[in-house]
Amino acid sequence: MDFMTALDIGASGMSADRTQLNITAMNLANVKTTRMPGGNVPYQRKSVVKITSDLDNPFGRHMRSALDREVKGVRVLGIAVDRRPTKRIFEPGHPDADEDGYVAYPDINVVEEMANMMTAQRNYEANATTVDTVKAMFNKALEIGR
């Protein structure tokens, strides 16, 4: 594996983790959102769908030797809307309460979201460390050539 491939792996992971952090932050920000624009439906929790992806181009795949292994990165396939049912809480004075006095809140578990956020943050830090290490190795290799 060359330096650029290692950088591509780290960069793909950092990009996916950044998306995960953004979606988790959006979920946390909307824990109490009872009405979305354009309707009286509460916010629905979202999650990131990630898949492995090829890093090199088709020409590079054909030029690999038998000793090289297939190297994959990660990419975001999409953002999925969670289909958990809403939590109904009795709050008769709330402006979004139904005729029985219940308000529909999104079913977002703050502890679960914080765990997701911490995991994505640690993954991001690990990928950033990988990129920094590759850059340091590249600089050392350049110093050897002087």
C-alpha positions as CSV (number, residue, x, y, z in Angstrom):
1,M,0.0,0.0,0.0
2,D,1.4,3.4,-0.9
3,F,1.1,6.7,1.0
4,M,-1.8,8.0,-1.1
5,T,-3.9,4.9,-0.6
6,A,-3.4,5.2,3.2
7,L,-4.4,8.9,2.9
8,D,-7.5,8.0,0.9
9,I,-8.6,5.4,3.5
10,G,-8.2,7.9,6.3
11,A,-10.0,10.6,4.4
12,S,-12.9,8.4,3.5
13,G,-13.3,7.4,7.2
14,M,-13.1,11.1,8.3
15,S,-15.8,12.1,5.8
16,A,-18.2,9.3,6.9
17,D,-17.6,10.1,10.5
18,R,-18.3,13.8,9.9
19,T,-21.6,12.9,8.4
20,Q,-22.4,10.7,11.4
21,L,-21.6,13.5,13.8
22,N,-23.8,15.9,11.9
23,I,-26.8,13.5,11.8
24,T,-26.3,12.7,15.5
25,A,-26.2,16.4,16.4
26,M,-29.4,16.9,14.4
27,N,-31.1,14.1,16.3
28,L,-30.1,15.6,19.6
29,A,-31.2,19.1,18.6
30,N,-34.6,17.8,17.7
31,V,-35.4,15.6,20.7
32,K,-38.4,17.9,21.6
33,T,-39.5,18.9,18.1
34,T,-43.2,18.2,17.9
35,R,-43.9,19.8,14.5
36,M,-41.9,19.9,11.4
37,P,-42.3,22.5,8.6
38,G,-45.1,21.6,6.3
39,G,-47.1,19.5,8.8
40,N,-48.0,18.5,12.3
41,V,-45.7,15.5,12.4
42,P,-42.9,15.3,14.9
43,Y,-39.2,15.0,13.9
44,Q,-38.2,11.5,12.9
45,R,-34.8,10.2,14.0
46,K,-32.2,9.7,11.2
47,S,-29.3,7.4,10.9
48,V,-26.3,7.1,8.5
49,V,-26.0,4.1,6.2
50,K,-22.4,3.4,5.4
51,I,-20.8,0.9,3.0
52,T,-17.4,-0.1,2.0
53,S,-16.2,1.3,-1.3
54,D,-13.3,0.8,-3.7
55,L,-10.5,3.4,-3.4
56,D,-8.7,2.9,-6.6
57,N,-9.7,3.3,-10.2
58,P,-10.4,0.3,-12.5
59,F,-6.9,0.7,-14.1
60,G,-5.3,0.5,-10.7
61,R,-7.2,-2.7,-9.9
62,H,-5.9,-4.4,-13.0
63,M,-2.3,-3.3,-12.3
64,R,-2.2,-4.8,-8.8
65,S,0.1,-7.7,-8.3
66,A,-0.9,-11.0,-6.8
67,L,0.7,-10.1,-3.5
68,D,-1.4,-6.9,-3.1
69,R,-4.6,-7.2,-1.3
70,E,-7.9,-5.4,-2.0
71,V,-8.1,-2.2,-0.1
72,K,-11.5,-0.6,0.7
73,G,-12.6,2.7,2.2
74,V,-15.9,3.7,3.5
75,R,-18.6,6.0,2.1
76,V,-22.0,7.2,3.1
77,L,-24.7,5.4,1.1
78,G,-27.5,7.6,2.5
79,I,-29.4,8.9,5.4
80,A,-32.2,6.6,6.6
81,V,-35.3,7.8,8.5
82,D,-36.0,5.7,11.6
83,R,-39.5,4.3,11.7
84,R,-39.8,4.1,15.5
85,P,-43.2,5.1,16.7
86,T,-43.5,8.4,18.5
87,K,-43.7,8.8,22.3
88,R,-47.0,10.1,23.4
89,I,-46.8,12.3,26.6
90,F,-49.8,13.8,28.3
91,E,-49.4,17.6,28.2
92,P,-52.9,19.1,27.7
93,G,-51.6,22.7,27.7
94,H,-49.1,22.2,24.8
95,P,-50.1,23.8,21.5
96,D,-49.5,20.6,19.6
97,A,-51.6,18.4,21.9
98,D,-54.3,16.3,20.3
99,E,-57.9,16.3,21.5
100,D,-57.0,13.9,24.3
101,G,-54.2,16.1,25.5
102,Y,-51.3,14.0,24.3
103,V,-48.3,15.4,22.5
104,A,-46.3,13.2,20.0
105,Y,-42.5,13.4,20.6
106,P,-39.8,11.7,18.5
107,D,-38.5,8.5,20.1
108,I,-34.9,9.6,20.4
109,N,-32.8,8.1,23.2
110,V,-30.3,10.7,24.3
111,V,-28.0,8.1,25.8
112,E,-27.9,6.2,22.5
113,E,-27.2,9.3,20.5
114,M,-24.4,10.3,22.9
115,A,-22.9,6.9,22.5
116,N,-23.1,7.2,18.7
117,M,-21.5,10.6,18.9
118,M,-18.6,9.4,21.1
119,T,-18.0,6.5,18.7
120,A,-18.0,8.7,15.6
121,Q,-15.7,11.2,17.4
122,R,-13.2,8.4,18.3
123,N,-13.3,7.0,14.8
124,Y,-12.7,10.5,13.4
125,E,-9.7,11.0,15.8
126,A,-8.3,7.6,14.8
127,N,-8.5,8.4,11.1
128,A,-7.0,11.9,11.7
129,T,-4.1,10.2,13.5
130,T,-3.7,7.8,10.6
131,V,-3.5,10.7,8.2
132,D,-1.0,12.6,10.4
133,T,1.2,9.4,10.7
134,V,1.2,8.9,6.9
135,K,2.2,12.6,6.4
136,A,5.0,12.1,8.9
137,M,6.2,9.0,7.1
138,F,6.1,10.8,3.8
139,N,8.2,13.6,5.2
140,K,10.7,11.2,6.6
141,A,10.9,9.5,3.2
142,L,11.6,12.8,1.6
143,E,14.3,13.6,4.1
144,I,16.0,10.2,3.2
145,G,16.1,11.3,-0.5
146,R,18.0,14.5,0.3
